[in-house]
């Protein structure tokens, strides 16, 4: 836990009172403090135009990180694929705000991690029955960052799906089901994105495998993304879901947490031609029809007076594997694509780019997406990635799990450093 002087505490209170939500910081605010206390910016990497710059130090000494999440406790949770091809060795590691590893634990098949406002940690993995058979599982854990992890329960497919209560075991089809993403809401509801081979929309019993299943804070299955297409590409598709994100995310606060049930998702099924691989889904409670899942057609507004690129351009992405929504007033949407080795940044209207500075003559969104292979052919530079697989955002800092380079990269917009 950080220890602050009384003057620092007074300054933090003043910042909150005087609306520290400005796009611009100054060298006395928390943004600059983080740079000076926890890292540094290489002046040779600060560009003249608006864009993200590396915030050092990166977190290194991690093995093939497949997901990263900065929790409500301000600890950084990283899922590591210790031995590709052998799920028994996957593990969850916890790092303090200075990037020091404080705890690690083995979780078979771990791929995704999140935390709710109670500081309960959820990890998507596999429940091992023997050396050859395992099932998709969600591990519900407490006291992880304290080094005293306790499993409260484990949700295992298909038993955790209420619609499967009256159905028989489906053999290899049930084994093939995967939990591909986790996200929580303001009230600790858990969203789980899922993929699998059984997707009969006419079934009167079991819901399709492809979709989002919903659990309340007591881990009871209370819903499913009814209305999203599990078989075809559309603005309401859930084919090959690879990740999910909500508007409720750290830091912890008493007021101002989004109560929206809507979510953002990515689709990475390469066996199908999917026109829109990053989708914003509106979720609305209807008194008569129940919870309804619908498209965000406003993202189809290609206003070239405001931006040059758009999230909903057909075939915009190759293989997006993770996504995140900034919970602050900027509300940027982030997508990581492991085929293009890049991270993409959009506004909450689907315009690619970040806001220009207030005194800028530029009126369009400024494209700040980055990654790929460097001009020198390198994939290890600070702006390059090698098979990135996870992304999150905390305190105006962007985190990317750079799997192929065995590191967690951190970035800030250069206008936040002025």
N, C-alpha and C positions, 0 to 999 in steps of 0.2 A: 504493500500500500504506500502511496506517495505521502510524504510529510511536507506540508506547506507552512511557511511562516505566516504570522497574522497579517502582514502587509500583502502577501500573495493572495490570501483568502479574501481580503478586502477588495483587491483588484479584480478577482474572479467575480465577486458579487456585483461590482460596478459594471463589469462587462455584460453580465446577464441583464442588469437593470437598464443599461443604455443600448440594448439591442446589438449584440455582438454578431448579428447575422449579416453584416455588410460583406460584400464581395471582397473588399479590400481589408487587409490587416495592417498592423504597423509593428515595428520591432519591439514593442512593449507588450504585445498581446500573446495569448496562449499559443498561437501558430508559430510565432518566432521563437518563443520559449522552447517549443518542442524541437525546433531545428537546432538551437544552440545546446540544449541539454541532452538530446537523444541522438542527434545526427548532424550532418552538415551537407550543404549543397556545394558541389564542385562548380566554381564560377565558370569553368569552361563548358559546362553543360546547361547553363541557363541561357535560353534562347531570347532573342529580341522580341519575337512574336509570342502570343499567348499559347501556352501549352503546359503539359506536365513535365516536371523535372524530378530526377531521382532524389529521394530523401535517404541519406545514409545514416547508419549502416543498414544494409539489407540483412535479413535473417538468413544466415547460412548454416551449414552443418545439418541440414535436413535432407532426407533421402526421398527423392521422387514425390514431392508434395502434390497431392491431388485435390486438396481443398484447404481454404483458409477462412477463418471467421474471427473477428474481434468481438468479444462478448460484452454483455452488460456489465461485467466485472472488470472490463478493460484489459483482460488477458487475451492473448492471441492463440487460437486453437488451430492446429495444423494436423491434417490427416496425411500420413506417410505410407507409401506403398513400398515397404522395405525389400520385398522380394517379388518382383513382377512375375505373375504366373502361379504364385503360391499365396492364397489369401490368408493363410494362417498367420502370416507375419505382419500384416498391416497393423498400424498403431496410431493412436491419438496422442499428440504431444502438446504441451501447454508452455507458452513463453510469456514472461512478464513484459511490462511496457518498454523495457530496455532491450528486449530481444534475447533474454537469457532463458534457456530451457529450465523449467522448474519441475516438470513431471511428464512421464510417458506411461502409456498403458497399451497392451495389445488388445485389439478388437478385430476379430477375423473379418476379412472382406470389407473393412471400413472404406467408404468413399466420400461421405459428406458429413458435415457437422454443423450444428446450430445451437443456440441457447435461448431460453425464454426469459421473461422478466423476473422469474423466481430464481434465476441462476441455475436452472436445471439444464443439463446438457443432453442433446440427442445426437446419436451417431447412426447413420445408415450403414449397415454391414450385412453379414451373413451369419446365420445360426448353424453351427456345425453339428450334424447328427452323427456322422462318422467321416472317415477320410475322403469319401467320394460323394456324399450327398449333403447338401446344405440349402437353406432357404433364406430368402430376403428377410431381413430383420431390422428393427429399430431399437437401439439400446438406450434406455432412459437412465441417466446417471446423475448423481449429485456429488458435491464436494470434490470435484475433479481438480480444480486449481489449488485446493488445499493439500493435495497429495494424499487424500484419504477417500478415494473414489468408492462410491457405493451404488450398486445397480438396484434401482427401484423396481423396474420390470423390463421385460423384453417383448416387443410386439413382433410376432412371427407370421409371415404369410403361409397359408391362407387364413389362419385362425383369427387374425386381427381384423379381417374384413367381415363386417356384419352380414353382408349379402351372401356370404359363403356358409352361413350357419347350417343351411339345409342341403348343402351340396357335398358330393363325394370328392375325394382326393383325385387330382387330375394327372398324377404322375409327372412325367418330364415337363409338361406345360407349366405346372406349378413351380417346379424347380427353376424354370427359365425366367420367372418373374423377378424384376429388379426394382428396388427403391432408389431413385436417381437424384432426388433433391429434397431438402427440408427447409421449412420457413415457418415462423410463428407470427401470431397476431398480437394485438395489444392485450387481449384477455388470456393469453397463453394457449390459445388454440393452435394446434400443429397441423400444417399442410405437408403432405408427402406426395411427391410426384412419382408415378409408377409406370413401368412398361411391362408388357408381356404378350404372349401369342394369342390369348383368347379375347376376342373383341366383338362379340355378337351383340349388336345394339338392340336386337329384338328379344333378347332373353328376358323373361319375366321374373327371374330369380337373381342370378349373379350379375353384378355390374361388370363392364369391360375391364380388362387388365390395364389398358392405356388410360391414364387420367390422373386426377388428383383426389386422394382420399383424405378425409378430414377427421381429426381426433380432438376431443375436448381436453381440458387440462387434466382430466383423470384418465386419459388415454382410452376413452371409449370412442369407437368409430361412429361418428354422427352424420356423416355425409359423403357425397361423391360429386365430382364435377359433371353433373347431369347436363346434357346439352352440348358439350364439346365433342367434336367428331374424333373417334378413336382410330379411324381408318383412312381418312382422306385429308389432304391439305386444304386449309381454309383459314379465315380470320378467327375461327372458333375451333381450331384443331388441337388435339392432344396426342398426335402421333409421335412416338419416339421422344417423349419428354426427357430432357437431360438435366434440367435445373428449374428451380422456382424461387421467387423472391417476393416479399411483401413490402408495404410502405412502413411497417412497424419494425424498427431496428434500433440497436444501441446508438447513442448512449442512454443510460437510464435517466428518466425524468418523471416528475409528478404530473406535469401538464404538457400538452402539445404533442402527445403520441398519437399517431394516426389511428383512427378507428375503422378505416376502410378494410373491407374483406377482399378487395380486388387483388390481383397478383400479376406478376410478370414471369414469363416462362420462355425457355429455349427448347428447340426440337432438333435432335441430332440423328435421326434415323436415316442412314445413308442408303438404305435399300429402296427408298421412295423419293420421288421428286417432290420436294416440299418448297412451295413458293415463298412462304413466310416462316422463317425459322426463329424469329423472336417475336413474341406476342404478348400484348397487354390484354388481360381478361378482366372485364367488369363483373363484379359479383354483387348482386342486389337481393335483399330479402323481400319477397313478395308475400303479403299476408294470405293470399289465396293459393298461389302456385308454389310457395316455398322458396328456397334459395335458387336464384337463377344465374347462370353463367353465360355472359354474352361478349360480343366482340367490342373492340375499341376502334370503331371505324373512323374516328377523328384523326387517327394516325395516318390515314390515307390522304390527308391534306398536304400535298406537295407544294408548299408556298415558296417559290424560288426567290421571293423578295426577302425571305427570312433565313433561308438555308440553301446549301448546294447539294446536300446528300440527306437521305431519309432512311429511317429504320425499316419502313414498310416497302422499300423498293423490292420488286420481285427478285428472288435469288440473291439477296443482299449478302447472305452468309454461307459459308461452306460447311462448317461443323461446329456450331456454338455449343460449348459444353458447360458454361456457367453464366450466371447473371446476378445482378444486384441493383437495388434502388437506394440512392442516397436519401436518408430520412430527414435531411435538413432542408432549408428553404430553397436550395438550388435544385434538389430533386432530380439529379441526373440519373440516367439509366446506363448501366455498364454491361457489356457483353464480351465474353472471352471466346475466341474461336481458335481451336488448337490446330486447324488445318492451315490457317493463314498466319498462325503464331502472333496474333494481335489482340489488343483490347480496344473496344469501340465505346465511344461516349456519346449519348444522346440526351436531348431535353425530354421533359415529360410530355411533349407533344410529338415526339418522334423525329425531331430535327437533329441531324448529326452535328455535334459541336458543342462548344461552351459559350457562355455569354461574353461578348466583347466588353472591355473596360468601359466605365461610364464616360470617360473623356476621349474614347476612340472615335475615329471617323468611320470605322467599320460598323455596319448596321446588321449584318448577317451573323449567324452563329459561326464561330471560328472552329474549324475542324481540329480536334485535339487527339483523335485516335492515333495509336502508334503501335509499333512492334514489327514483326517480320525479320528478315535477314538484313544485316547492315550492308552498306555499299562495299565494304571490304570482304563480304561473304561471311562475316562473323554472326553467330547467334547468341553470343555471350555478353555483348555490350549492355550498358545500362538501359538502353531503349529497345533491346531485342529480347525475344523470348524463344524458347525451345519447348514446344508442346505445353503451353500454359493450360492449366486445367481448373483454376479456381480464382475467384475475385470477391473482394468485399471492400467496404468503405467505412472509415471511422475518423471523426474529428478532421474532416476535409482531407484525409489521407487515403489514397487508393492503394490497396494491397492486391498483389497478383501472385498466385502460386505458380511459379515457373518450374514446372515438373522436370523438364529435361536438363535444366541448369542447377537443380538441387538448391533452390533458394526461394525465399519470399521477398519479393521486390516491393518497395514503398515509393509513392510519388505524391507530389502536391502540385497544384496549379501555380505557376510562377507568380501570378497576380496576387495570390494569397501570401506571398513572401515579402511583398513590398512594404 
